[in-house]
Amino acid sequence: MESKNKIALVTGGGRGLGKNMAIRLAEKGIDVILTYHSKKEDALAVAAQIEQIGQKAAVLQLDAGEVKSFNRFFDQLKEILNSKFNTDRFDFLINNGGIGRNGLIETITEDTFDELMNVHFKGVYFLTQQAISLLNDGGGIINVSSGLARFSMPGYSAYGAMKGAIEVFTRYMAVELGPRGIRVNSIAPGAIETDFSGGHVRDNEQLNKHISSITALGRVGLPGDIGGVVAFLCTEDAGWITAQRLEVSGGMNV
C-alpha cells in the first residue's frame, strides 16, 4: 500500500515551532500526522488548518519522553495510516517535540536532567528506532537541535548537551540509513518567540532586546522563520542534503 501523497509525522505539532512546521509541510502538498502531549484541542485546530489547505491530517497523543509508551503509540500510528491514509508507511519523521528546562550546573537536579534526557535524546533515539521500519525508502528524518549546541549561555548546560548528542546521532543515522536513500539532517533554531520554556524569550523585553543585539539580522526569531526550512528539507530540492546541521538563527552569536 502506498499513499498518493507524501506523509510527515511531526512530534509536538500542535503548538509553536511544530505547528508552523506542520502547516508549511501541508503547503508543500504533504499530508501530516501530528502529535500532542496534553493539549489535544490545539492539535485538532492545526489539523483543521491543514485540511483547509487541502491535505489530510491526523492527531495522536504521544509522551515523547516515555519510551515504554512507544509500542502503543506505534500501534495507533499503524492503525491511522491504514484507516485515514490507506497505507502502512510514511515518508518524513520530524522529531520536534521538546520541553524547556534550565539552570546553572550547580543547581540542576537529577530529575530535571533525566526529564531533559528522556525527551530530547533518549526519546528521540528510541522513537526513531521504531519509526525506521515504517519509513519509505527515499524519505527523510529531521531532528531539532539548538543554537545552544554551538554557543554557550549560562543555565543551558544540560539542554545544550542533549542537543549536541542529537547532532552526533543525526550524522550516524545519515550513514546507516543512506543506503535506503533516507536523508537525515538537523536544524538548529536560535532564540524563538513562542510559549516554549514559559515564553521567556517572547515576554521578557530585556532578554528580547539582548538577543536582538547579538543576532546579525537584528531581531528574535519567530516560528514562521523555522517551518519553511523543515518543509524545504522534505522536498526533492533538498535531495542531496544529508548529515547536515542547518542553523536557523538569523546569525545569532556569529
N, C-alpha and C positions, 0 to 999 in steps of 0.2 A: 504494500500500500504506500502510495506516495502522494502527498498533498500537492495541489496545483501551485499554491503559494509557499514561499519560504516561511518558516515559523521560528520565532525567537522566544526564549524563556528569559524573563528579566526578574531577578530576585529584588525584593524591595521596590516594586514598580508602582506602588500606589501614591508615593509622595516624592517631593524633592527631585533629586537627580534622576532617580529611576522613572518617575512619571514623565519627565521630559524625554528620556531615552525611549520609553515605550511609544510615545506619540510620534517622535521623529522616525522611529523604525516603521510605524504604520504609514507615515507619509512616503516612505520608500517602497510601499507595496508589500510589506512583510507583516504577516499575522503575528499576534503577540499573546503569550501566556504570561501573566504577571503574578508574582506572589506578594502576600502581605503577612505581617506578623500578627497585628491585633486590630488594625483599622480597616475592616472589610469594606465599609462604605466608601472610603477614599479609593480603594482599588476598583470597586464597581463603577465609580464615577469615571475613572480613567478608561476602563473597558468600554464604557458607553461612548466616550470621546473617540476611541479607536474605531468603534463600529460606525460612528457618524462619518469618519474619514473614508469608510468603505472596506475596512479589513475586519477579519474575525478576531475576537478577543475572548479570553477566559481568565478567571482568577482562581488561585489556590492558596490556602493557608500554609505557611512554612515558618518554622522556627529555625533560622539559619545557623544557630549555634548549638542545636540539639541533634547530634549525629544519629542517636537512636531513633529519631522520628523520621529519618530519611526513607526507610523502606516503605513506610505508609505513604509518604509523600509521592514516591515514585509509582506506587500502585495507583494513586489518584491521577498522577500525570498521564500514565499509560491509558487509563480509562477515558480521560478527557481528550487525549489525542485521537483516540478511536471514535468517540461519540460526536465530538464537535468538529474535528478537522479531517476525519476519515483517513487517518494514517497511524503508523506506530512509531514514527521517528520525528525529530525536529532538527533544525539547522544551526541555530546560534544559541549559545549559553552566555548570558551576561551576568556575572557574579557581582552584583551591585549592593545587595543588602548589607547594612552596616549599622554600628552604634558609635556614639562619640563618648569617650571617657578620657579624662586627662588628669594629670597630677605629677608633681615632681617625683623623681626616682625615690627620694626618701619617704614619700608618703603613699605611693601606690600599694594597695593591698593585694594579697594573693588572689582574692576573689575577683577584684577588678581586672587583674592581669589575665586570669582564666576566662573571664567573660569576653575580653577583647580577643584572646587567642581563639576561643571557640567560634566566635562569629567571623572574625577577619582572616583566620588562617586555617584552623582545623576544619571548620565547617565548609569553607570553600574547597579545601583539598578533597574531602570525602563526598561532598555533593557532586563535584566534578567527576570523581572516580565513578560514581554510579551513573552519571549522565553520559559518559563516553560511549557506552554501548547503544544509546538511543540517538546519538548524533549521526546525521547523514555525512558520508564522505564529502569533502569539499566544503564543509561548514566552517564554523569558527567559534572560538571562545574568547571573551573579553573579560579580563579581571580589572577591578578598580583598585588602583594603588593610591598614592597621595604625593603631593609635592614634599610632604614631610619625610619621605624616604630618601630625598636628595638633600634637602636643607634641614637644619635642626633648630627647633624652638623649644624653650623650657616648657616642660609639662607634657610633652608628647613622646617620651622615650618608648613606652610600651606600644602605643598605636603606630608610631613610625616604624618600629622594629617589625611588627606584624606585616606592615605594608612592604617593607623590604623583603620579607620572606615571600610575599605574593609575587614580587617581581622576579625572584630567582625561580620560583615554581613555574611561572609563565614560560620562562626560557626552556626549562626541562620538558614541559608539556609540548612546546612547539617542536622539539626534537622527536619526542616519542610519537606524536600524532601526525607529524609531517608526511609520513608515507601514505596516510589516508587523505591527504590534501586538506587537512583541518588546520586552519591558521589560528595561532594563539598570541594575543597581544594584551598589554595592559595600558590603561590610561591613568594618568596621574593628575587629578584636578588640584588646583591651588585652593585658596580660601573662597568659599561659595556662600552666598546669602540664601540659606534655607533654614528649616527648623532643626537641622542636624545639631547634635550636642547642645540642645537647649536654645538654638537660634542665636548664639552669642555673636557670630560674625555679622548677622543681619541687624541685631538690635543694639549692639554696643557701638555707639557713634565714634568713640575714641579709637577702638580697635579697628573699625571700618576705615577710618582716616589713615591709621598706621599702615594697614595692609595696602591701601591705595598708593601710599607713598613709596612702598618698596616693590611695586608692580610696574613693569615697563609700560603697560598700556593704561596705567593711571586710575584703575578702579578695582573694586572687588568683583569676583566672578559671580555670574548668575546661572541658574540651572540651564537656561537656554544656550549657554556657551558650551555645554558638555554633550547634550543629547545628539546633536548633529554629527559629532566626531564618532560616537558609537555607531550611529546609523551608517556613516561612510565606511567604517571598518567591516560592515556586514554587506557591502556591495562588491560587485566584480571590479570596480575601480581600485579597490584595496587588495586585489587578489595576489599581489606579490609582496605583501607586508605580513611578516610573521616574526615572532620572538622579539618584538619591539616594545619599548616603553614610550608612549606619547604623552608628554606633559602638556596639559591643557590648563595653563595657569596665568595667561596674559603676560608671561615673563616675570613671575614672582621670584624675588631674590636672585636675579641673574648677576 
